[in-house]
Amino acid sequence: MSKKAALYTLGCKLNQYETMFLQEQLEKCGYLIVPFESVADLYVINTCTVTNKGDYHSRMKIRQAQNTNPDALIVATGCSAQVNPQRLAAIPGVSLVLGNSEKGNMIHYLASLKKNGIPDIRVSSLDQETVRFQPLFIENFSGYTRAFLKIQEGCSHRCSYCIVPTARGKNRSARYGDALAQARQLVENGYKELVLTGIHLGTYGQDLEEKKSLSDLIEAMLLDQGCCQGQDQEPFRLRISSIEPTEITPHLKRLIAQSPRICAHLHIPLQSGDDQTLRAMHRPYTCAFYQELIEELVSLRPEITIGADVMVGFPGESDDEFEESLRLYERIEFDGAFTFAYSPRPGTQAAAREDQVPVKTRLERLQRLIDLQNRITVARNQTEVGRVVEVLVDGRAPRGEGLLAGRARNNKQVIFAGDDSLAGYLVRVRITSGHLWGLRGDLVNS
């Protein structure tokens, strides 16, 4: 009988990508992948440490695995494991702690694991100049109709609040030819959408001898004959994940404006709508620059939607500065946003400041921001009514008998009635209503 493995991911899309890689490696070794809540022989928790909540939930999931099966092997990896390996190793039941450089070699470490009740900690420093990009190429994204492609890792910029450079190391990129070949392979495997992922995606290529940029790579993917058409002769869609505002170059803007195959959605971190707070965060732009960038992108591609990361309660943020941030937020009208309260990260400049905003105030500000975003999201989604949009069908909707769920080019979730055989295909749907969670519509053709 096959051994069973269960995996759980916390945090960013890159963490999710790396969990998929680990799952594929386990499947190749004969493991049967089961839901995390099930009894398994092996549990892998890919942790996050960007906020206190990420750390807390990482530890909670480790304890959940130990409670489900006290005899199982438990592997803790990811960013919390990289930054606080001893803390995770001290949790009862943990067998192996792997840093982000060691994550890709998990199968090797499992094979050599001594089952003596003492956790094995394999975490190396990411400050070394010898740290290199790990490709971690995935052949088959089980359960997904879109494919993710990791082309960049790490971050060399140090925002005053951010622990990511410590957890992920310096900026490093996939080799240009490798990234292009992997994109070609995924399209040949039948995927209709590729999602380019990384920690600091806009810096792609800066560390390469080839001196290629993100826009160079995207243009090559769009022009490459192997990528142009998949196995059913249907062009693929290309989606850009989170990208910093200062790294959306004129070349990239032209590509976004001219190529309908680039999905009409960008996630562009804002963090604060107040210039003084941005300076204290070490963010290299002003609110005026950010707003002008969004306006330019909308003028170049009117159907584009914008998402963002927005933080409240940064040390020293006054009531007036928070209100200023809200005003910018209202002017831009993001389609959606990851909103969160500032969380002190030990070892960062912001954590050492004495002017910390009280937790109660941070949470009150966060709730105001969430309420505002919810109103904006509903209003923005309702403007989609009547439009016919292209949807990549993911499969059966979580709720609602006979309903399918998919993703439009502008990243909005679309629910509609249809047959299960449409999963993995591009269809056209006429939108009939807009909601907080996304859009409802009727199938136009299959």
C-alpha positions as CSV (number, residue, x, y, z in Angstrom):
1,M,0.0,0.0,0.0
2,S,1.3,3.5,-0.9
3,K,2.4,5.8,1.8
4,K,0.2,8.9,2.2
5,A,1.4,12.5,2.2
6,A,-0.4,15.7,3.0
7,L,0.9,19.2,2.3
8,Y,-0.2,22.7,3.4
9,T,0.9,26.1,2.2
10,L,0.9,29.4,3.9
11,G,1.8,32.7,2.3
12,C,2.7,33.9,-1.2
13,K,2.2,32.4,-4.6
14,L,5.9,31.4,-4.7
15,N,5.3,29.3,-1.6
16,Q,2.3,27.7,-3.4
17,Y,4.5,27.0,-6.4
18,E,7.1,25.3,-4.3
19,T,4.6,23.2,-2.5
20,M,3.3,22.0,-5.9
21,F,6.9,21.0,-6.8
22,L,7.3,19.1,-3.5
23,Q,4.0,17.3,-4.2
24,E,5.1,16.3,-7.7
25,Q,8.4,14.9,-6.2
26,L,6.5,12.9,-3.6
27,E,4.1,11.5,-6.2
28,K,7.1,10.4,-8.3
29,C,8.4,8.5,-5.2
30,G,5.1,6.7,-4.9
31,Y,3.3,8.7,-2.3
32,L,-0.5,9.1,-2.4
33,I,-1.4,12.8,-1.8
34,V,-4.3,13.2,0.6
35,P,-6.1,16.2,2.1
36,F,-4.3,17.8,5.0
37,E,-7.0,17.0,7.4
38,S,-6.6,13.2,6.6
39,V,-4.4,10.7,8.4
40,A,-1.1,10.6,6.6
41,D,2.4,9.1,7.0
42,L,4.0,12.4,6.1
43,Y,3.0,16.0,6.6
44,V,4.7,18.9,4.9
45,I,4.0,22.5,6.1
46,N,5.4,25.2,3.9
47,T,5.5,28.1,6.3
48,C,5.2,31.9,6.1
49,T,6.8,34.6,8.4
50,V,5.8,37.9,6.7
51,T,3.4,38.7,9.6
52,N,2.8,37.5,13.1
53,K,-0.4,35.8,11.8
54,G,1.7,33.8,9.3
55,D,4.0,32.6,12.0
56,Y,1.1,31.7,14.3
57,H,-0.8,29.8,11.6
58,S,2.4,28.0,10.6
59,R,2.9,26.6,14.1
60,M,-0.9,25.8,14.4
61,K,-0.8,23.7,11.2
62,I,2.3,21.8,12.5
63,R,0.4,21.0,15.8
64,Q,-2.7,20.0,13.8
65,A,-0.6,17.5,11.8
66,Q,0.8,16.1,15.0
67,N,-2.6,15.7,16.6
68,T,-4.0,14.0,13.5
69,N,-1.3,11.4,13.5
70,P,1.3,11.4,16.3
71,D,3.3,8.7,14.5
72,A,3.7,10.7,11.2
73,L,6.8,12.4,9.9
74,I,6.4,16.2,10.0
75,V,8.5,18.4,7.8
76,A,8.5,22.2,8.4
77,T,9.9,24.3,5.6
78,G,9.5,27.7,4.1
79,C,10.2,31.2,5.4
80,S,9.3,30.7,9.1
81,A,11.6,27.6,9.0
82,Q,14.3,29.7,7.5
83,V,14.1,32.5,10.0
84,N,13.2,30.6,13.2
85,P,14.3,26.9,12.7
86,Q,14.8,26.2,16.4
87,R,11.4,27.4,17.3
88,L,9.7,25.1,14.8
89,A,12.0,22.2,15.7
90,A,10.9,22.5,19.4
91,I,7.2,21.8,18.5
92,P,6.4,18.1,19.4
93,G,6.3,15.8,16.4
94,V,8.5,17.8,14.1
95,S,11.0,15.5,12.3
96,L,12.7,17.7,9.8
97,V,13.2,21.5,9.4
98,L,14.3,22.7,5.9
99,G,15.4,26.2,4.9
100,N,14.4,27.7,1.6
101,S,17.6,26.5,-0.1
102,E,17.1,23.0,1.2
103,K,13.4,22.8,0.3
104,G,13.9,21.5,-3.2
105,N,16.0,18.6,-2.0
106,M,13.4,17.4,0.6
107,I,13.3,13.9,-0.9
108,H,17.0,13.5,-0.3
109,Y,16.7,14.7,3.3
110,L,13.8,12.4,4.0
111,A,15.8,9.4,2.7
112,S,18.7,10.1,5.1
113,L,16.5,11.1,8.1
114,K,17.4,9.3,11.3
115,K,14.2,8.4,13.1
116,N,15.6,8.9,16.6
117,G,13.1,11.5,17.8
118,I,15.6,14.3,17.4
119,P,14.5,16.9,14.8
120,D,17.0,17.2,11.9
121,I,17.6,20.9,11.1
122,R,18.9,21.7,7.6
123,V,18.9,25.5,7.2
124,S,21.8,27.4,5.6
125,S,22.4,31.1,5.4
126,L,21.0,32.9,2.4
127,D,23.5,35.8,2.8
128,Q,26.2,33.9,1.0
129,E,27.3,35.1,-2.5
130,T,27.3,31.4,-3.6
131,V,23.5,31.1,-3.3
132,R,22.1,30.4,-6.7
133,F,18.6,30.2,-8.3
134,Q,16.9,26.8,-7.9
135,P,14.7,26.1,-11.0
136,L,12.3,23.6,-9.4
137,F,10.5,23.0,-12.7
138,I,7.0,21.4,-12.4
139,E,5.8,19.3,-15.3
140,N,2.2,18.8,-14.2
141,F,0.1,21.0,-12.0
142,S,-2.3,18.5,-10.7
143,G,-5.7,19.9,-10.1
144,Y,-4.9,23.2,-11.9
145,T,-5.8,24.4,-15.4
146,R,-3.2,27.1,-15.4
147,A,0.6,26.6,-15.0
148,F,2.9,28.6,-12.8
149,L,6.5,29.3,-13.8
150,K,9.1,30.4,-11.2
151,I,11.6,32.7,-12.9
152,Q,12.9,34.7,-10.0
153,E,13.8,34.4,-6.3
154,G,14.8,36.6,-3.4
155,C,14.9,40.4,-2.9
156,S,17.9,42.7,-2.7
157,H,15.9,45.8,-1.6
158,R,15.3,46.2,2.1
159,C,12.0,47.9,3.0
160,S,12.2,48.9,6.6
161,Y,9.3,46.6,7.7
162,C,10.1,43.5,5.6
163,I,11.7,40.2,6.6
164,V,11.6,38.7,3.1
165,P,15.3,39.5,2.2
166,T,16.3,37.5,5.3
167,A,13.9,34.7,4.6
168,R,14.5,34.4,0.8
169,G,18.0,35.9,0.3
170,K,19.2,38.2,-2.5
171,N,17.7,38.6,-6.0
172,R,18.5,35.8,-8.4
173,S,16.9,34.8,-11.7
174,A,16.3,31.7,-13.8
175,R,18.5,31.5,-16.8
176,Y,16.9,33.1,-19.8
177,G,17.0,30.1,-22.1
178,D,15.8,27.8,-19.3
179,A,12.8,30.0,-18.6
180,L,11.9,30.1,-22.2
181,A,12.3,26.4,-22.7
182,Q,10.1,25.7,-19.6
183,A,7.4,28.0,-20.9
184,R,7.4,26.2,-24.2
185,Q,7.1,22.8,-22.4
186,L,4.2,23.9,-20.3
187,V,2.3,25.2,-23.4
188,E,3.1,21.9,-25.2
189,N,1.6,20.1,-22.2
190,G,-1.7,21.8,-22.9
191,Y,-1.8,24.7,-20.4
192,K,-3.8,27.6,-21.6
193,E,-2.4,30.1,-19.1
194,L,1.1,30.6,-17.7
195,V,1.6,32.7,-14.5
196,L,5.1,34.2,-14.1
197,T,6.0,34.1,-10.4
198,G,8.8,35.4,-8.2
199,I,9.5,37.3,-5.0
200,H,10.6,40.5,-6.7
201,L,9.5,39.7,-10.3
202,G,10.4,43.1,-11.8
203,T,14.1,42.6,-11.1
204,Y,14.3,39.5,-13.3
205,G,17.5,39.3,-15.2
206,Q,19.5,41.9,-13.3
207,D,21.9,39.3,-12.0
208,L,22.3,37.4,-15.3
209,E,25.3,37.8,-17.6
210,E,22.8,37.9,-20.5
211,K,21.4,41.2,-19.2
212,K,17.8,40.3,-20.1
213,S,14.9,42.0,-18.5
214,L,11.4,40.7,-17.6
215,S,9.9,42.5,-20.6
216,D,12.6,40.8,-22.8
217,L,11.5,37.4,-21.5
218,I,7.8,38.1,-21.9
219,E,8.3,39.4,-25.5
220,A,10.3,36.2,-26.3
221,M,7.6,34.0,-24.9
222,L,5.0,35.8,-26.9
223,L,7.0,35.5,-30.2
224,D,8.4,32.0,-29.6
225,Q,6.9,29.5,-32.1
226,G,6.9,26.7,-29.6
227,C,4.9,28.9,-27.2
228,C,2.6,30.5,-29.7
229,Q,0.3,27.5,-29.9
230,G,-0.4,24.6,-27.6
231,Q,-1.3,21.1,-28.6
232,D,-4.8,22.1,-29.7
233,Q,-3.4,25.1,-31.7
234,E,-4.9,27.6,-29.3
235,P,-2.7,30.5,-28.2
236,F,-1.9,30.6,-24.4
237,R,-2.5,33.5,-22.0
238,L,0.3,35.0,-20.0
239,R,-0.3,36.4,-16.5
240,I,2.2,38.6,-14.6
241,S,2.0,38.2,-10.8
242,S,2.9,40.9,-8.3
243,I,5.3,43.6,-9.7
244,E,6.7,46.8,-8.1
245,P,5.5,50.1,-9.5
246,T,9.0,51.4,-10.4
247,E,9.7,48.3,-12.4
248,I,6.9,48.6,-15.0
249,T,9.2,49.9,-17.7
250,P,8.2,51.6,-21.0
251,H,8.9,48.3,-22.8
252,L,6.6,46.4,-20.5
253,K,3.9,49.0,-20.9
254,R,4.0,48.6,-24.7
255,L,3.7,44.9,-24.4
256,I,0.7,45.2,-22.1
257,A,-0.9,47.7,-24.4
258,Q,-0.3,45.8,-27.6
259,S,-0.7,42.1,-26.7
260,P,-4.1,40.8,-25.8
261,R,-2.4,37.5,-24.7
262,I,-1.0,39.3,-21.7
263,C,-3.8,39.1,-19.1
264,A,-5.4,42.5,-18.3
265,H,-4.6,42.4,-14.6
266,L,-1.6,43.6,-12.6
267,H,-1.0,43.4,-8.9
268,I,1.1,46.4,-8.0
269,P,2.0,46.9,-4.2
270,L,1.2,50.3,-2.8
271,Q,1.7,49.7,0.9
272,S,0.7,53.3,1.9
273,G,-1.1,56.3,0.4
274,D,1.0,58.8,2.3
275,D,4.4,60.1,1.1
276,Q,5.9,60.5,4.5
277,T,5.0,56.9,5.4
278,L,6.4,55.6,2.1
279,R,9.7,57.3,2.9
280,A,9.8,55.7,6.3
281,M,9.1,52.3,4.7
282,H,12.0,52.9,2.2
283,R,9.5,52.6,-0.7
284,P,11.2,54.2,-3.8
285,Y,8.2,56.2,-5.2
286,T,5.6,58.8,-4.3
287,C,1.9,58.6,-4.2
288,A,1.7,60.9,-7.2
289,F,4.0,58.6,-9.2
290,Y,1.9,55.6,-8.3
291,Q,-1.4,57.2,-9.2
292,E,-0.1,58.5,-12.5
293,L,1.2,55.0,-13.3
294,I,-2.2,53.5,-12.7
295,E,-3.9,56.2,-14.8
296,E,-1.4,55.5,-17.7
297,L,-2.0,51.8,-17.6
298,V,-5.7,52.2,-17.7
299,S,-5.4,54.6,-20.7
300,L,-3.2,52.0,-22.5
301,R,-5.4,49.1,-21.6
302,P,-8.9,50.3,-20.6
303,E,-10.1,46.9,-19.5
304,I,-7.2,46.3,-17.1
305,T,-7.8,45.7,-13.4
306,I,-5.4,46.5,-10.6
307,G,-4.8,44.8,-7.3
308,A,-2.5,46.0,-4.5
309,D,-0.9,45.3,-1.1
310,V,-1.8,48.0,1.4
311,M,-0.6,48.2,5.0
312,V,-2.1,50.2,7.9
313,G,-0.6,51.1,11.3
314,F,3.1,51.4,10.2
315,P,5.1,52.9,13.1
316,G,4.5,56.6,13.4
317,E,1.5,56.6,11.1
318,S,-0.8,59.4,12.4
319,D,-4.5,59.7,12.0
320,D,-4.0,62.3,9.3
321,E,-1.6,60.2,7.4
322,F,-4.0,57.2,7.5
323,E,-6.8,59.5,6.2
324,E,-4.5,60.6,3.4
325,S,-3.9,57.0,2.5
326,L,-7.6,56.4,2.4
327,R,-8.2,59.3,0.1
328,L,-5.6,58.0,-2.4
329,Y,-7.2,54.6,-2.1
330,E,-10.6,56.0,-3.0
331,R,-9.2,57.9,-6.0
332,I,-7.5,54.8,-7.5
333,E,-10.4,52.3,-6.8
334,F,-8.5,49.0,-6.8
335,D,-10.5,46.0,-8.0
336,G,-9.1,44.0,-5.1
337,A,-6.4,44.3,-2.5
338,F,-4.4,42.4,0.1
339,T,-5.0,44.6,3.1
340,F,-3.2,44.0,6.4
341,A,-2.1,45.6,9.7
342,Y,1.6,46.3,10.3
343,S,3.2,43.4,12.1
344,P,6.7,44.0,13.7
345,R,9.3,41.6,12.3
346,P,12.3,41.1,14.6
347,G,15.5,42.3,12.9
348,T,13.9,44.9,10.7
349,Q,14.4,48.7,11.2
350,A,10.7,49.4,11.7
351,A,10.4,46.8,14.6
352,A,13.0,48.8,16.5
353,R,11.1,52.1,16.4
354,E,9.6,53.4,19.6
355,D,6.5,55.0,17.9
356,Q,4.6,51.8,17.4
357,V,0.9,52.3,16.6
358,P,-1.3,50.6,19.3
359,V,-2.6,47.2,18.1
360,K,-6.2,48.3,18.7
361,T,-5.7,51.3,16.4
362,R,-4.1,49.2,13.7
363,L,-7.0,46.8,13.7
364,E,-9.6,49.6,13.6
365,R,-7.8,51.2,10.7
366,L,-7.6,47.8,8.9
367,Q,-11.4,47.3,9.3
368,R,-12.1,50.7,7.8
369,L,-9.9,49.8,4.9
370,I,-11.5,46.4,4.4
371,D,-15.0,48.0,4.5
372,L,-13.9,50.5,1.9
373,Q,-12.3,47.9,-0.4
374,N,-15.4,45.7,-0.2
375,R,-17.6,48.6,-1.3
376,I,-15.3,49.4,-4.2
377,T,-14.9,45.7,-5.3
378,V,-18.7,45.2,-5.5
379,A,-19.1,48.5,-7.4
380,R,-16.3,47.6,-9.8
381,N,-17.7,44.1,-10.4
382,Q,-21.1,45.4,-11.1
383,T,-19.7,47.5,-14.0
384,E,-18.9,44.2,-15.7
385,V,-22.6,43.3,-16.2
386,G,-23.4,42.9,-19.9
387,R,-19.8,42.2,-21.0
388,V,-18.8,39.0,-22.7
389,V,-15.5,37.8,-21.3
390,E,-13.1,35.0,-22.0
391,V,-12.9,32.5,-19.1
392,L,-10.4,29.7,-18.4
393,V,-12.6,27.1,-16.8
394,D,-11.1,25.6,-13.5
395,G,-13.8,23.1,-12.9
396,R,-16.8,22.6,-10.6
397,A,-17.6,25.6,-8.5
398,P,-17.3,25.0,-4.7
399,R,-20.9,25.8,-4.1
400,G,-23.9,25.5,-6.4
401,E,-25.1,22.4,-8.3
402,G,-24.3,22.4,-12.0
403,L,-22.1,25.5,-11.8
404,L,-18.6,25.9,-13.1
405,A,-15.9,28.3,-11.9
406,G,-13.2,30.0,-13.9
407,R,-10.9,33.0,-14.2
408,A,-11.3,35.9,-16.7
409,R,-8.3,37.7,-18.2
410,N,-8.8,40.5,-15.7
411,N,-8.4,37.9,-12.9
412,K,-12.0,38.1,-11.7
413,Q,-13.6,34.8,-10.7
414,V,-16.6,33.9,-12.9
415,I,-19.4,31.4,-12.0
416,F,-21.7,30.0,-14.7
417,A,-23.7,26.9,-15.5
418,G,-22.0,24.3,-17.7
419,D,-20.8,20.8,-18.2
420,D,-17.7,19.4,-16.4
421,S,-16.1,18.6,-19.8
422,L,-15.3,22.3,-20.2
423,A,-12.7,22.2,-17.4
424,G,-9.3,23.4,-18.8
425,Y,-10.9,25.1,-21.8
426,L,-11.4,28.8,-22.8
427,V,-15.0,29.7,-23.1
428,R,-17.0,33.0,-23.5
429,V,-19.4,34.0,-20.8
430,R,-21.9,37.0,-20.7
431,I,-21.8,38.6,-17.2
432,T,-25.2,38.9,-15.5
433,S,-24.3,40.1,-12.0
434,G,-21.4,41.4,-9.9
435,H,-20.7,40.4,-6.3
436,L,-18.0,40.8,-3.6
437,W,-16.6,37.3,-4.5
438,G,-16.7,37.9,-8.3
439,L,-19.0,37.6,-11.3
440,R,-22.0,35.4,-12.3
441,G,-22.8,34.8,-16.0
442,D,-24.2,32.7,-18.7
443,L,-22.2,30.6,-21.2
444,V,-22.3,32.1,-24.7
445,N,-20.4,29.3,-26.4
446,S,-18.1,26.3,-25.5
